[in-house]
């Protein structure tokens, strides 16, 4: 009788564990779907806000704009490594 009770407890434990994993995975899929739709709606709202921005050309005729200097640095070509670094030498 003890073997039967022990086997039953083990089997029930396995069933509960497996069902927990299945339900957790389903909940994760549902949560990801809600998250993706929320991100999509936020992205769409942001896109609409960006489209409503108007750029005026008078900014470029401003004296402050003409006083700006470009301090950018031109990058020189650097030697590249081996074509396939994982090949033996």
C-alpha positions in Angstrom: 0.0 0.0 0.0 2.9 2.4 0.7 4.3 1.8 -2.8 0.9 2.7 -4.3 0.7 5.9 -2.3 4.3 6.9 -3.1 3.8 6.2 -6.8 0.5 8.2 -6.8 2.2 11.2 -5.1 5.1 11.1 -7.6 2.7 10.9 -10.6 0.5 13.7 -9.3 3.6 15.8 -8.6 4.9 15.2 -12.2 1.4 16.1 -13.6 1.3 19.3 -11.6 4.8 20.2 -12.6 4.2 19.6 -16.3 0.9 21.4 -16.2 2.5 24.4 -14.4 5.1 24.6 -17.2 2.4 24.5 -19.9 0.3 27.2 -18.2 3.3 29.4 -17.6 4.3 29.2 -21.2 0.7 30.1 -22.3 0.7 33.0 -19.9 4.0 34.2 -21.3 2.8 34.0 -24.9 -0.3 36.0 -24.0 1.8 38.6 -22.1 4.2 38.9 -25.0 1.3 39.5 -27.4 -0.1 42.3 -25.1 3.4 43.8 -24.8 3.9 43.8 -28.5 0.5 45.4 -29.2 1.3 48.0 -26.5 4.7 48.7 -28.1 3.1 48.8 -31.5 0.5 51.4 -30.5 3.2 53.5 -28.7 5.3 53.4 -31.9 2.3 54.4 -34.0 1.6 57.3 -31.7 5.2 58.4 -31.8 5.2 58.2 -35.6 2.1 60.4 -35.8 3.8 62.9 -33.5 6.9 62.9 -35.7 4.9 63.5 -38.8 3.2 66.5 -37.3 6.6 68.3 -36.8 7.1 71.2 -39.2 10.6 72.2 -40.2 11.1 75.8 -41.1 13.9 77.0 -43.4 14.5 80.3 -41.5 16.7 78.4 -39.0 19.4 78.2 -41.6 19.4 81.9 -42.3 19.9 82.7 -38.6 23.4 84.2 -37.8 23.9 81.8 -34.9 23.6 78.9 -37.4 26.2 80.4 -39.7 28.6 80.7 -36.8 28.6 77.0 -36.1 31.8 75.1 -36.9 32.2 71.5 -37.9 34.7 69.8 -35.5 34.2 66.4 -37.1 37.2 64.2 -37.6 37.6 62.3 -40.9 38.3 58.7 -40.2 41.1 57.0 -42.1 40.8 53.5 -43.5 42.3 51.0 -41.1 43.9 47.7 -42.1 41.5 44.8 -41.7 42.2 41.5 -40.0 42.2 38.1 -41.6 39.3 37.2 -43.9 38.3 34.3 -41.7 39.8 34.6 -38.2 38.7 31.1 -37.2 40.9 29.4 -39.7 44.1 27.9 -38.4 47.2 29.8 -39.2 
